[in-house]
């Protein structure tokens, strides 16, 4: 969790630095554009449509850079909020392990040591049980309201309640 929060704070800090730097760059580009427009206006042989400031694509790059900085800011804020949700989820429902069979105890222990969640395929690898046996063990545990299966693509994530 701490690492995820550090990443979130790092992204927010990076985006703030980017936004400050981009603000200075934007102000400088605007000042240069105003100077070029004044020079073109003062020169009677140059049409205002030929002003170099109007032909430059620099403003689009600056807009894209601001958009990127705001995306990084959003990613940092999102990372902070999701880390708090995961921290709150660490508390599991208390169960009486004496009422579990050996296979159920083993799977429960693996899930608890894995922060309360694991892919079903990982449970198969760690226990050495077959797919059918893990499915039956999880069926029993689900009927006892100990775990919940969440479908993720072609596999399941098993989560302690």
GROMACS elastic network, one bead per residue, 0.5 to 0.9 nm:
[ bonds ]
;  ai    aj funct       b0    kb
    1     4     6  0.51305   500
    1     5     6  0.62373   500
    1     6     6  0.86179   500
    1    83     6  0.59086   500
    1    84     6  0.80116   500
    1    86     6  0.76829   500
    1    87     6  0.68845   500
    2     5     6  0.50617   500
    2     6     6  0.60987   500
    2     7     6  0.86053   500
    2    83     6  0.82795   500
    3     7     6  0.62007   500
    3     8     6  0.86029   500
    4     7     6  0.51012   500
    4     8     6  0.62308   500
    4     9     6  0.87272   500
    4    79     6  0.67201   500
    4    80     6  0.72280   500
    4    82     6  0.87763   500
    4    83     6  0.62636   500
    5     9     6  0.61658   500
    5    10     6  0.84332   500
    5    76     6  0.87539   500
    5    79     6  0.68896   500
    5    80     6  0.54678   500
    5    81     6  0.87987   500
    5    83     6  0.64178   500
    5    84     6  0.85858   500
    6     9     6  0.51240   500
    6    10     6  0.59694   500
    6    11     6  0.85498   500
    6    80     6  0.85288   500
    7    11     6  0.61200   500
    7    12     6  0.85925   500
    7    76     6  0.72296   500
    7    79     6  0.74730   500
    7    80     6  0.83023   500
    8    11     6  0.52115   500
    8    12     6  0.62611   500
    8    13     6  0.86338   500
    8    73     6  0.88280   500
    8    75     6  0.74006   500
    8    77     6  0.63336   500
    8    78     6  0.76241   500
    8    79     6  0.50643   500
    8    80     6  0.52444   500
    8    81     6  0.88693   500
    8    83     6  0.88698   500
    9    12     6  0.50829   500
    9    13     6  0.60747   500
    9    14     6  0.85039   500
    9    76     6  0.63659   500
    9    77     6  0.80008   500
    9    79     6  0.85812   500
    9    80     6  0.74411   500
   10    13     6  0.50927   500
   10    14     6  0.60339   500
   10    15     6  0.85400   500
   10    76     6  0.73687   500
   11    14     6  0.50575   500
   11    15     6  0.60942   500
   11    16     6  0.86047   500
   11    72     6  0.60880   500
   11    73     6  0.62972   500
   11    74     6  0.87010   500
   11    75     6  0.71249   500
   11    77     6  0.82119   500
   11    79     6  0.88860   500
   12    15     6  0.51685   500
   12    16     6  0.62313   500
   12    17     6  0.87163   500
   12    72     6  0.70176   500
   12    73     6  0.50221   500
   12    74     6  0.79665   500
   12    75     6  0.80209   500
   12    76     6  0.50657   500
   12    77     6  0.69369   500
   13    16     6  0.51735   500
   13    17     6  0.62786   500
   13    18     6  0.86127   500
   13    73     6  0.81748   500
   13    76     6  0.86326   500
   14    17     6  0.51989   500
   14    18     6  0.61576   500
   14    19     6  0.86300   500
   14    69     6  0.82354   500
   14    72     6  0.78067   500
   14    73     6  0.79669   500
   15    19     6  0.60528   500
   15    20     6  0.86110   500
   15    68     6  0.85721   500
   15    69     6  0.50710   500
   15    70     6  0.68156   500
   15    71     6  0.83446   500
   15    72     6  0.57574   500
   15    73     6  0.52578   500
   15    76     6  0.85289   500
   16    19     6  0.50585   500
   16    20     6  0.62202   500
   16    21     6  0.86248   500
   16    69     6  0.77625   500
   16    70     6  0.88662   500
   16    73     6  0.75261   500
   17    20     6  0.52086   500
   17    21     6  0.61839   500
   17    22     6  0.84822   500
   17    69     6  0.89650   500
   18    21     6  0.51860   500
   18    22     6  0.59265   500
   18    23     6  0.84514   500
   18    65     6  0.84731   500
   18    66     6  0.80566   500
   18    69     6  0.61282   500
   19    22     6  0.50509   500
   19    23     6  0.60438   500
   19    24     6  0.87671   500
   19    65     6  0.87204   500
   19    66     6  0.67162   500
   19    69     6  0.63206   500
   19    70     6  0.80840   500
   20    23     6  0.51108   500
   20    24     6  0.65625   500
   20    25     6  0.88034   500
   21    24     6  0.52699   500
   21    25     6  0.62825   500
   21    26     6  0.86363   500
   22    26     6  0.59223   500
   22    27     6  0.84503   500
   22    62     6  0.72555   500
   22    65     6  0.75583   500
   22    66     6  0.70164   500
   22    69     6  0.89922   500
   23    26     6  0.51093   500
   23    27     6  0.61658   500
   23    28     6  0.86346   500
   23    66     6  0.88415   500
   24    27     6  0.51272   500
   24    28     6  0.62035   500
   24    29     6  0.86550   500
   25    28     6  0.51166   500
   25    29     6  0.61424   500
   25    30     6  0.85675   500
   25    62     6  0.81843   500
   26    29     6  0.51208   500
   26    30     6  0.60964   500
   26    31     6  0.85549   500
   26    59     6  0.80022   500
   26    62     6  0.69456   500
   27    30     6  0.51408   500
   27    31     6  0.61715   500
   27    32     6  0.86950   500
   28    31     6  0.50617   500
   28    32     6  0.61919   500
   28    33     6  0.85496   500
   29    32     6  0.51009   500
   29    33     6  0.60518   500
   29    34     6  0.85823   500
   29    58     6  0.80524   500
   29    59     6  0.80852   500
   30    33     6  0.50169   500
   30    34     6  0.61355   500
   30    35     6  0.85957   500
   30    59     6  0.89569   500
   31    34     6  0.51695   500
   31    35     6  0.62686   500
   31    36     6  0.87695   500
   32    35     6  0.50573   500
   32    36     6  0.62375   500
   32    37     6  0.86348   500
   32    53     6  0.79338   500
   33    36     6  0.51273   500
   33    37     6  0.61346   500
   33    38     6  0.85889   500
   33    52     6  0.80076   500
   33    54     6  0.79721   500
   34    37     6  0.51104   500
   34    38     6  0.61514   500
   34    39     6  0.85990   500
   34    53     6  0.78056   500
   35    38     6  0.51774   500
   35    39     6  0.62192   500
   35    40     6  0.86688   500
   35    53     6  0.88711   500
   36    39     6  0.50369   500
   36    40     6  0.61248   500
   36    41     6  0.85024   500
   36    51     6  0.68682   500
   36    52     6  0.68719   500
   36    53     6  0.61988   500
   37    40     6  0.50393   500
   37    41     6  0.60053   500
   37    42     6  0.85290   500
   37    48     6  0.74780   500
   37    51     6  0.61001   500
   37    52     6  0.78573   500
   37    53     6  0.66557   500
   37    54     6  0.83204   500
   38    42     6  0.60645   500
   38    43     6  0.86210   500
   39    42     6  0.51532   500
   39    43     6  0.62829   500
   39    51     6  0.86493   500
   40    43     6  0.52321   500
   40    44     6  0.77292   500
   40    45     6  0.85259   500
   40    46     6  0.58728   500
   40    47     6  0.71677   500
   40    48     6  0.62906   500
   40    50     6  0.80136   500
   40    51     6  0.59162   500
   40    52     6  0.85901   500
   41    44     6  0.69468   500
   41    46     6  0.74410   500
   41    47     6  0.77459   500
   41    48     6  0.64932   500
   41    51     6  0.85400   500
   42    46     6  0.85613   500
   43    46     6  0.57309   500
   43    47     6  0.84364   500
   44    47     6  0.74494   500
   46    49     6  0.83318   500
   46    50     6  0.66418   500
   46    51     6  0.76486   500
   47    50     6  0.54181   500
   47    51     6  0.71298   500
   48    51     6  0.53111   500
   48    54     6  0.86038   500
   49    52     6  0.85044   500
   49    54     6  0.71872   500
   49    55     6  0.83760   500
   50    53     6  0.86211   500
   50    54     6  0.74992   500
   50    55     6  0.75613   500
   51    54     6  0.56227   500
   51    55     6  0.68990   500
   52    55     6  0.51658   500
   52    56     6  0.63360   500
   53    56     6  0.54662   500
   53    57     6  0.87965   500
   54    57     6  0.83293   500
   56    59     6  0.73516   500
   56    60     6  0.89015   500
   57    60     6  0.55893   500
   57    61     6  0.69121   500
   58    61     6  0.51859   500
   58    62     6  0.63367   500
   58    63     6  0.87455   500
   59    62     6  0.50449   500
   59    63     6  0.61847   500
   59    64     6  0.86159   500
   60    63     6  0.50515   500
   60    64     6  0.61596   500
   60    65     6  0.85565   500
   61    64     6  0.50573   500
   61    65     6  0.61040   500
   61    66     6  0.86317   500
   62    66     6  0.61757   500
   62    67     6  0.85602   500
   63    66     6  0.51111   500
   63    67     6  0.62079   500
   63    68     6  0.86750   500
   64    68     6  0.62014   500
   64    69     6  0.86415   500
   65    68     6  0.50238   500
   65    69     6  0.61665   500
   65    70     6  0.86508   500
   66    69     6  0.50300   500
   66    70     6  0.62268   500
   66    71     6  0.86326   500
   67    70     6  0.51645   500
   67    71     6  0.62291   500
   67    72     6  0.87295   500
   68    71     6  0.50084   500
   68    72     6  0.62599   500
   68    73     6  0.86098   500
   69    72     6  0.51427   500
   69    73     6  0.62347   500
   69    74     6  0.86857   500
   70    74     6  0.61223   500
   70    75     6  0.85580   500
   71    75     6  0.61224   500
   71    76     6  0.85887   500
   72    75     6  0.50204   500
   72    76     6  0.61938   500
   72    77     6  0.86957   500
   73    76     6  0.51324   500
   73    77     6  0.63001   500
   73    78     6  0.85926   500
   74    77     6  0.51492   500
   74    78     6  0.60169   500
   74    79     6  0.84841   500
   75    78     6  0.50432   500
   75    79     6  0.60377   500
   75    80     6  0.86568   500
   76    79     6  0.50924   500
   76    80     6  0.63453   500
   76    81     6  0.88181   500
   77    80     6  0.51668   500
   77    81     6  0.63465   500
   77    82     6  0.87145   500
   78    81     6  0.52147   500
   78    82     6  0.61382   500
   78    83     6  0.85693   500
   79    82     6  0.53004   500
   79    83     6  0.61636   500
   79    84     6  0.88661   500
   80    83     6  0.53026   500
   80    84     6  0.66531   500
   81    84     6  0.53683   500
   81    85     6  0.66034   500
   81    86     6  0.89986   500
   82    85     6  0.50519   500
   82    86     6  0.63345   500
   82    87     6  0.86897   500
   83    86     6  0.51978   500
   83    87     6  0.62593   500
   83    88     6  0.87835   500
   84    87     6  0.50561   500
   84    88     6  0.62873   500
   84    89     6  0.87418   500
   85    88     6  0.52633   500
   85    89     6  0.63963   500
   86    89     6  0.51105   500
   86    90     6  0.68761   500
   87    90     6  0.56973   500
   87    91     6  0.85986   500
   88    91     6  0.69512   500
   89    92     6  0.75949   500
   89   116     6  0.85148   500
   90   115     6  0.66545   500
   90   116     6  0.70304   500
   91    94     6  0.89448   500
   91   116     6  0.86385   500
   91   161     6  0.86798   500
   92    95     6  0.89017   500
   92   112     6  0.84409   500
   92   116     6  0.74335   500
   92   160     6  0.64593   500
   92   161     6  0.57784   500
   93   146     6  0.76243   500
   93   160     6  0.76587   500
   93   161     6  0.56726   500
   94   146     6  0.89835   500
   95    98     6  0.88398   500
   95    99     6  0.86512   500
   95   146     6  0.75821   500
   96    99     6  0.59116   500
   96   100     6  0.75966   500
   97   100     6  0.53109   500
   97   101     6  0.84358   500
   97   104     6  0.88445   500
   97   105     6  0.67804   500
   97   108     6  0.87825   500
   98   101     6  0.79146   500
   98   105     6  0.86647   500
  100   103     6  0.80016   500
  100   104     6  0.56793   500
  100   105     6  0.58856   500
  100   141     6  0.85438   500
  101   104     6  0.51626   500
  101   105     6  0.61018   500
  101   106     6  0.86452   500
  102   105     6  0.51119   500
  102   106     6  0.62434   500
  102   107     6  0.87531   500
  103   106     6  0.51379   500
  103   107     6  0.62858   500
  103   108     6  0.85160   500
  103   127     6  0.87727   500
  103   134     6  0.86451   500
  103   137     6  0.68194   500
  104   107     6  0.51676   500
  104   108     6  0.59251   500
  104   109     6  0.84556   500
  104   137     6  0.61007   500
  104   138     6  0.77695   500
  104   140     6  0.81161   500
  104   141     6  0.69586   500
  105   109     6  0.60042   500
  105   110     6  0.85836   500
  106   109     6  0.51581   500
  106   110     6  0.62995   500
  106   111     6  0.87089   500
  106   127     6  0.76653   500
  107   110     6  0.51088   500
  107   111     6  0.61819   500
  107   112     6  0.85659   500
  107   123     6  0.71759   500
  107   127     6  0.75637   500
  107   134     6  0.85989   500
  107   137     6  0.81666   500
  107   138     6  0.83703   500
  108   111     6  0.51410   500
  108   112     6  0.60595   500
  108   113     6  0.85708   500
  108   116     6  0.87753   500
  108   141     6  0.87703   500
  108   146     6  0.85500   500
  108   147     6  0.86675   500
  108   160     6  0.81255   500
  109   112     6  0.50967   500
  109   113     6  0.60972   500
  109   114     6  0.84820   500
  110   113     6  0.52107   500
  110   114     6  0.61056   500
  110   115     6  0.89907   500
  110   116     6  0.83958   500
  110   117     6  0.87378   500
  110   118     6  0.81996   500
  110   123     6  0.76224   500
  110   126     6  0.82123   500
  110   127     6  0.87040   500
  111   114     6  0.50000   500
  111   115     6  0.66690   500
  111   117     6  0.54234   500
  111   118     6  0.61585   500
  111   123     6  0.84187   500
  111   158     6  0.78624   500
  111   159     6  0.74171   500
  111   160     6  0.69589   500
  112   115     6  0.55512   500
  112   117     6  0.74216   500
  112   160     6  0.75287   500
  113   116     6  0.69330   500
  113   117     6  0.87294   500
  114   117     6  0.58518   500
  114   118     6  0.65129   500
  115   118     6  0.82946   500
  115   160     6  0.88660   500
  116   158     6  0.81731   500
  116   159     6  0.56563   500
  116   160     6  0.51205   500
  116   161     6  0.81341   500
  117   157     6  0.66889   500
  117   158     6  0.54590   500
  117   160     6  0.63453   500
  118   121     6  0.83569   500
  118   122     6  0.66141   500
  118   123     6  0.69228   500
  118   156     6  0.85418   500
  118   157     6  0.56023   500
  118   158     6  0.53885   500
  118   159     6  0.67810   500
  119   122     6  0.51969   500
  119   123     6  0.65380   500
  119   124     6  0.88843   500
  119   155     6  0.71635   500
  119   156     6  0.58371   500
  119   158     6  0.59554   500
  119   159     6  0.87928   500
  120   123     6  0.50865   500
  120   124     6  0.64034   500
  120   125     6  0.88505   500
  120   131     6  0.87330   500
  120   134     6  0.79332   500
  120   135     6  0.86125   500
  120   149     6  0.87959   500
  120   155     6  0.67910   500
  120   156     6  0.55300   500
  120   157     6  0.59147   500
  120   158     6  0.62456   500
  121   124     6  0.50577   500
  121   125     6  0.64083   500
  121   126     6  0.87535   500
  121   131     6  0.81373   500
  121   155     6  0.72500   500
  121   156     6  0.79141   500
  121   157     6  0.87973   500
  122   125     6  0.50587   500
  122   126     6  0.60792   500
  122   127     6  0.84940   500
  123   126     6  0.51153   500
  123   127     6  0.59076   500
  123   128     6  0.80254   500
  123   129     6  0.82064   500
  123   134     6  0.76388   500
  124   127     6  0.54945   500
  124   128     6  0.56236   500
  124   129     6  0.54932   500
  124   130     6  0.64154   500
  124   131     6  0.64619   500
  124   133     6  0.88671   500
  124   134     6  0.65733   500
  125   128     6  0.53557   500
  125   129     6  0.74736   500
  125   130     6  0.88376   500
  126   129     6  0.81972   500
  127   130     6  0.87185   500
  127   134     6  0.86933   500
  129   132     6  0.80765   500
  129   133     6  0.59803   500
  129   134     6  0.61783   500
  130   133     6  0.51940   500
  130   134     6  0.62471   500
  130   135     6  0.85340   500
  131   134     6  0.52737   500
  131   135     6  0.61038   500
  131   136     6  0.86715   500
  132   135     6  0.50720   500
  132   136     6  0.62410   500
  132   137     6  0.86794   500
  133   136     6  0.50972   500
  133   137     6  0.61365   500
  133   138     6  0.85218   500
  134   137     6  0.50362   500
  134   138     6  0.59918   500
  134   139     6  0.83896   500
  135   138     6  0.51377   500
  135   139     6  0.60133   500
  135   140     6  0.87034   500
  136   140     6  0.63355   500
  136   141     6  0.86758   500
  137   140     6  0.52245   500
  137   141     6  0.62803   500
  137   142     6  0.85779   500
  138   142     6  0.58648   500
  138   143     6  0.84298   500
  138   147     6  0.74759   500
  138   148     6  0.86588   500
  138   149     6  0.84935   500
  138   158     6  0.84589   500
  139   142     6  0.50678   500
  139   143     6  0.61488   500
  139   144     6  0.86691   500
  140   143     6  0.51489   500
  140   144     6  0.63500   500
  140   145     6  0.87631   500
  140   146     6  0.89440   500
  141   144     6  0.50590   500
  141   145     6  0.63304   500
  141   146     6  0.53818   500
  141   147     6  0.59624   500
  141   148     6  0.85400   500
  142   146     6  0.57137   500
  142   147     6  0.51186   500
  142   148     6  0.61020   500
  142   149     6  0.80049   500
  143   146     6  0.76710   500
  143   147     6  0.85177   500
  144   147     6  0.80577   500
  145   148     6  0.75405   500
  145   160     6  0.89631   500
  145   161     6  0.73430   500
  146   159     6  0.86680   500
  146   160     6  0.60507   500
  146   161     6  0.57017   500
  147   158     6  0.65386   500
  147   159     6  0.54869   500
  147   161     6  0.53982   500
  148   157     6  0.82380   500
  148   158     6  0.57866   500
  148   159     6  0.52368   500
  148   160     6  0.63692   500
  148   161     6  0.66270   500
  149   156     6  0.60500   500
  149   157     6  0.57573   500
  149   159     6  0.63924   500
  150   155     6  0.86313   500
  150   156     6  0.54302   500
  150   157     6  0.51411   500
  150   158     6  0.64118   500
  150   159     6  0.76110   500
  151   154     6  0.75438   500
  151   155     6  0.61974   500
  151   157     6  0.63923   500
  151   158     6  0.88635   500
  152   155     6  0.54457   500
  152   156     6  0.54482   500
  152   157     6  0.66702   500
  153   156     6  0.76770   500
